[in-house]
């Protein structure tokens, strides 16, 4: 302690910091928008931070990671991305109180082991919000790795298209890519410094050199030229022209071929299809599975929405497209909406809305387009390298493929998979079956091939609410998801007659899960009121044993015993605002029900007696 006091006396301007281990996670919100986003994600997963440090610009939320959960550092340029959340993880350092500008905002933990535990789903949700790939550990380092070098002229041309004011983590990734491609040589350092100098946030060559010396040549999963290619392409660079190798004459050497080895792998029929050595090309094509349309359609995936007629799937899709363009998730000109299931008036209305934001409308039968052209168009986009970053919306799938025919559906999804592998995104809209599942939920129409072969699928179901006559509520429920996406999400929109399509589209709003749960509970109570009244009457009359009560309610309300059991269990508990009766076990395990505060039924509402 004396040594610490002496140090502070000699260096009062020094800060207090800590290096995080692989069990710690700190989320850094540097703006009001990031604070709000972090709070929303925490609420979604039921996490309440026990240690919050207030900083000059926002807050640090401290967590522990559950066993097996992986997180990595990630940071962003706050001015460009004000709602993104910086991530501090393994081997990162964080400043603590009483450092300048740091103070304790909340402290409810006595030890770091008392901090709330964040699991992989929570960490993934933060990275998805940030528009990043999901964090995963690097594979084990291979025993041998060939040296990699790329000429600095090519790297320089790529860097000319990349903004160095791209946020700390992106800047660091670019430096690591340069390091890898130049084998950590002096020419690479000069190139990294020259590029960094163009940034407003440039701190001097010493900062670049410090980072450069911290990099290692032998890492399991290096950041390569593919990162530079992807960022340059996103900025509008003609990457194919930059990467085009010019022929350079070399010395000719004649040598005798070795004796043929009949066991060589050259004889394998698979060899001519091998993609070995083309990893950089495909890394450049790949799209991170980040939210594209709402949280239910991810970039670089094939997704299907199932819904019955008049549920509003097209309306919701157009709302999400408009939102995605506004939030710069995708350029408007890279969206192609194929409207094959509409009237002439509907086509005109939707085309006008898409024209307004600058997205394309395609209609079979117009402009020479035929439904059977779609598969070839997708393949052409793959072959001429225009699939990457493009979203194709197919409304509806049955106009282009027979969903009841397994072979044709499988052939179609195979082409969609090629389009997605080339960096494109596909959203198909389809209908549900007329019949519902045993629990009353909608089920998809056609064979399972679309859902089996696509990356994600959602059912859109209307939520019947008598208490909300002016709005229609619909809920997305995930059937399948490979890259993430939310399990469920709800929207509402104007349901009145004689409302224009544009006005209805403008009325679409996201419904918070807590609000939807509350509305559902009220509706359940409204529809259950008559049966609840029967249960209360039976208990009041002394029919209060479990089996006897179930049988009596079934008979008097003319419902099945199963339905009667559900109602009895739904309103059993000790919360007066939510439950109407409780139970207790008596001799021989018999279960007896008792009304909460002697509840009675008044005007079909269950109300406790006063006093």
Protein Blocks (a to p, Z undefined) as FASTA:
>chain_A
ZZmmmmmmmmmmbccdddddfkbccdddfbfklmmmmmmmmmmnopacfbdcddfklccd
dddddehiacddddddfklmmmbccdddehiacdddfbehiacfbdcbfbfklpccddfk
lmmmmmmmnopacddddddddfbdcdddddfklmmmmmmmpcfkgojklmmmmmmmmmmm
nnopaklmmmmmmmmmmpmklgbjklmmmmmmmpcfbdfbdcdfklmmmmmmmnopafkl
mmpccdddddddddddddddfkbmklpmklmmpcghilmmmmmmpccdddfbhjlbcghi
acdddddehklpmmmmmmmmmmmmmnopacfklpccddfbbcfklmmmmmmmmmmnopac
ddehiahiafklmmmmmmmmmmnopmgopacddddfklmocfkbmklmmmmmmmmmmmmm
nopacdddddddfbdcfkopacdedjfklmmmmmbdcdddddddfklmmbccdddddfbd
fkgojfbdcddddfbehiafklmmmmpccddfklmmmmmmmmmmmmmmmmmmmmmmmmmn
opabfklmmmmmmmmnopafklmmmmmmmmgcjbfklmmbdcdddehhiacdddehhiac
eehiacddeZZ
